[in-house]
Amino acid sequence: MIPIFSRLALPLLLLTVCTLPVFGQEEAPDTTSAAYQIGYQIGSWLPFVIIFVLALLVIIRTYRLSQKNGPK
């Protein structure tokens, strides 16, 4: 009986070796295109928006839990 690891090792190795040249290509992005600039702006604001939304959700949840428990 062949262990599962031995049966999966060769296909995973081949998949890894075959995809390496794709990631190794060095082509500079076209920074003058409008799509790149829009994506760059969205990407620069996205972390702040996510942190703000998470903080807002925590505040709303805290407020609702405090209303459920009643004033102390």
N, C-alpha and C positions, 0 to 999 in steps of 0.2 A: 504494500500500500504506500503510495507516494503522499507525503505530507502536503497540506494545502499551500504552505509557504513555497515549497519547491515548484508546484504547478503554477503559482502566480508570479514567481520571481522573474522568469524569462520574459513573459509578456510585458511586465512592468518595466523591465530593463530596456527592452526594445522600444517601448513607447517613449521612455525618457530620452534615449539616444536619438530617436527620430525627430523629436521636437526641439532639441537643443539648437540646431542651426536656425530655426525660425526666430528664437528669442535673441540670437546673437547678431542679428542684422543691425547695422548702425546707419539709420537714416534719420536725419534731422527733421522734426516736424515743421510744417509750413506755418510759421507764427504770424504771417500777414493775413491769413484767411479769417473771415468773419466768424466762422464756426469755431476756430481755435480760440479767438478772443472772447467769444461768448462763453465757451466752456471754461476758460481760465477765470473769468469773472464769477461764474457760478461756483467753481471749485474753491475760489478764495473766500466766498461768503458762506459756503455750506457748513463748515465746522462751527461757526458762530451761531448759525440758525439752529443747528441740531442741539447745541448746548442750551440755547435759549428755550427751545421747545421742551427739552427734558426738564429744565428748571421750572418752567411753567407748569408742567404736569405734576411735578413733585409738590409745588405750592398748592395746586388745586386739590390734590389728593390729601394733603395735610389739612387743608381747610375743611374738606368734607368729613374727614375722620374726627376732627375736633367738634364739628356740628353734631355728629352722631353720638359722641360720648357726652355731650352737654358741657356747660360751663362748670369750672371747678371752683 
